Amino acid sequence: MTSIVRNNLLTREGYTPYCGEARCTAGMPRTTWDGEQFRCRCGWRSSFPADFIAEYKATWLKLRAALATN
């Protein structure tokens, strides 16, 4: 079963998860993509497994390529 966050990451363009730090000093904002994981201004960084990150990158690479050819 895929989590809601993982599903959203694979199906909603531009979606980013909220900070996962319980004591986030930045107010629990949405994170930003750093090319490998998602990062918060407070310093927290997600830890999705490599296989999921590969799937995430491939999903959006394919979509962008398809959009570029239309």
Backbone hydrogen bonds, N-H to C=O, Kabsch-Sander energy under -0.5 kcal/mol:
donor,donor_aa,acceptor,acceptor_aa,energy
7,N,3,S,-2.7
8,N,4,I,-2.8
9,L,5,V,-2.5
10,L,6,R,-1.6
11,T,7,N,-1.1
11,T,8,N,-0.5
12,R,8,N,-2.7
13,E,11,T,-0.6
15,Y,12,R,-2.2
19,C,29,P,-2.1
22,A,20,G,-0.6
24,C,21,E,-1.4
27,G,24,C,-0.7
31,T,17,P,-2.8
32,T,39,R,-2.6
34,D,37,Q,-2.9
36,E,37,Q,-0.5
39,R,32,T,-3.1
40,C,44,W,-2.7
43,G,40,C,-1.8
46,S,38,F,-3.2
52,F,49,P,-0.6
53,I,49,P,-2.2
54,A,50,A,-2.4
55,E,51,D,-1.8
56,Y,52,F,-2.8
57,K,53,I,-2.7
58,A,54,A,-2.4
59,T,55,E,-2.6
60,W,56,Y,-1.9
61,L,57,K,-2.1
62,K,58,A,-2.4
63,L,59,T,-1.9
64,R,60,W,-2.3
65,A,61,L,-2.2
66,A,62,K,-2.4
67,L,63,L,-2.4
68,A,64,R,-1.9
69,T,65,A,-1.1
70,N,66,A,-0.5
70,N,67,L,-0.7
